[in-house]
Amino acid sequence: MKVEIKVVKVEGVCEAGYKVGDRIYLDKFLLSSDKPICVHAISSLSNVAYALSHGMEPESLGVKEIYLSCPDPGTELGRGRVIFKLEVVD
């Protein structure tokens, strides 16, 4: 299964330059993107993205959609934070 990891919100400034609409794809165990992939973001997304790519349903976590963020604490304590939506697309 292929998982799309899409930027849905940027709070403050993303040091990696992510913008709303940017996408990363996980296909089996390979990542692809038109932009470089931020190691901090992918570290917080990889476990759930991998589980989705192997059949986990969002409902098993008690939600219909999955949103995760990078580990930056946000504009109060840092420069910004990125919110991603994860979903199976293929």
N, C-alpha and C positions, 0 to 999 in steps of 0.2 A: 504494500500500500504506500502511496505517496502522500506525504504530509506537507501542507503549505503553512509556512510561518510568516504571517503578514503583519507589518507595522500598522497599527490602528491609531496610535496616539503618541506624540512626543511632548513631554513636559519639560520645558526649559531647553537646554542645548544638549544634543547627543554628540559626544566627542567623536563617535565613529561616523557621523554624518547621515544617520538613518533619517528618512522622511516618511510621512504617512504614505502608504501604498507600496513601499519597498517589500520585497518578498525573498524568502529563503525557502528552499525545498529540501526535504529529506526523503530520499528514495532508497529504501532498504537501510543501508548504513552510509550512504554517500550524500554529502551536502552540495548544493549548487545555488548560485546567486549571481546576479549581474554586478553586485558590489562585493567588496571584501567582507568577510564575515567576522564580526566582533567576538573575540574569545570570551569576553565577560557575558555577553548576551547568550551565546550558545551554551555556555556552562549552566545557565539557569533554565534553558529550554530543552536540552538534549534528552533528559530522562523521560519526560512526558511525550516529546515528539517521537522518540523511539518506541515507546509503548503504543502510541496511536498507530504507528507504522506496522505494528505487529498485532493489530486487532482490538486493542483496548477501546472501549466505548466511553465517551465523555460522561454518560450517565453513571458509570461505575464510580465516578468521583462526586456524584450528586449534582451535576450541572449539565446543561444542554450544550453549552459552548465553553471552550477553554481559552482563558486569557492569562498570560504570564508577563512578568516584566523583568528587565535586566536588573542586576543587583545594585545599581546606583540608587541611593536613598531619595533622590528627587531634588527639586530646587531648594527646599528648605536647608538641606545639609550638603548638597553637591551642586553640580551644574545642570543636571537633567536626568530624565528617566524615559525609557521607551516601553510601551505596552504592545505586546504581540498577541495575535489571535492564531491559534493552532487548529487546523482541521484537515481531515483526510479529503483529498481531492481526486484520487485515482486508486 
